[in-house]
Amino acid sequence: MAYMLKTVFFDMYGTIAGFEPSRFKVQSEACVPYGIVLSHEGILKGYKAADAYMARENAILPLGRRATRARDEFFGEYERLVIQGSGVEVSPDRALEIWRVVQAIPHTLAPFDDVVPAMEQLRERGLTVGLITNMDGKGSDIVDDLGLSDQIDLAVTSGEAGAAKPSAAIFLAALARAGSEPDEAIHVGDQPSSDIEGAQGVGMGAILLDRDRNHPGYTACPRIESLVDLAALLDELSEE
């Protein structure tokens, strides 16, 4: 399928930005007081399960609309799945304790090294670059915090749209902001359900960015492992 592209949207966490220090370092530090040892492979496995859980739960009811107790229950289970990836079982209550330690450790979200070059290539082609994220708050603030205000033209958050991916509402809100029809836009993200199925559900194109190689053999849409390969892939799709 060829795309007459006007706009390329990106997911935020796991796609254009990640933890700094790394997830492994932050999680390992949080687990030390509890005698829990995590592995690099286990962190990848754990976050794969935890992020899939987050995508499923957001489809049911966005986290930002949940009461405090329900949010605590969610993050306790999220952290339990992260730790379980290293073969360690903890109770939901203990997992929530560790999650709170994780949040107390100084860390931030920072763009991956391939993000700015990839976005600059898109803008050189005259394309609009957008962000669609399930984070709350103002999209412009998130872009500014990431230092990407020169690369990203617009950003739509679940808080602004009143809906979270994979809901059609957030994708349609982003398309309206960009002035693009669904068949003029493509969404790049790392989650098959919230990013890929959500975008395809409104008629947008989609590309899976599989940085951690969690989805080998994925066939529901094109798959890349780095944004270094994005521009060439878009060129290929435009020629088909």
C-alpha angles and dihedrals in degrees: 000000000000121000124215089205126205100151137031116196125196134202113231117218112056092004108060101000140033141173121299110222091036124266089249094055095045095045093044092052091049092051097050096087089054096050092245120145118199129197130218090240090046092053091054091048093044096049091047090059094039095049091048088052090051091051091051093047094047088054089057098043126343112248092235090064095051126101119250095260093049091049090051090051090051096049092045090057092042091055092043089058092048091054094041088063088073091051095260122129120207132171120257090249093051091045090054089051090053092046089057090050089051090053091050093055110093108253138137141192115259132179118259116248094253096054105083095044091049093049092047089055090053094049090049086059089055094251125146112239119211141176127220114187139167090221118113124234130055118327092218091057092052091050091049092049090053091049091237102118090116092053105038120065099189141003131198122194130195088246092057095042096043089229138073132223129302087037112106090227096073093047092048090049090053092048090051091051091050095045090233134134117230092254089054094058140064130195124215117201145143101231119080095205106038098031108028103031091039094053094042089049091068095041099263125137117249140202124194113222104203103185094161094042091239095144111044113173093023109164108172089094139347114301130208132176098209137025086236085082097047102091094049091049092051089051090052092049092050090056097050 
